[in-house]
Amino acid sequence: MIKAIALLLLAGLTGAVAQPASQTESVTVTGERAREEQIKSFVKSFAAPTFLLGKLSRWETGICPVAAGLRPAALRFIVERLRQTARKVGAPVNDHVD
């Protein structure tokens, strides 16, 4: 009889231990970045107006992007990407390659 009671108690404890103590909840966070404000802030942090006119200076000569320290294929990719981006924003690009 004592063995039967002990087995019932043991079975009850085993079932209680197998159940999780607490359930986890999932939380989803959504938001929006103010991309335009981030861009303006970035530009203002690097650009400074000219002393005489108080306007941002403009390119007078074409840019000549150069990269170093990578494999030749990576260097060509970076330089070409810089040239494309410069053209896209209206900056003159010097296409002369040394």
Secondary structure, DSSP 8 states (H G I E B T S, - for coil): -HHHHHHHHHHHHHHHHHS-SS------------HHHHHHHHHHHH--B-TTT-SB---SS-B-----SS-HHHHHHHHHHHHHHHHHTT--B-----
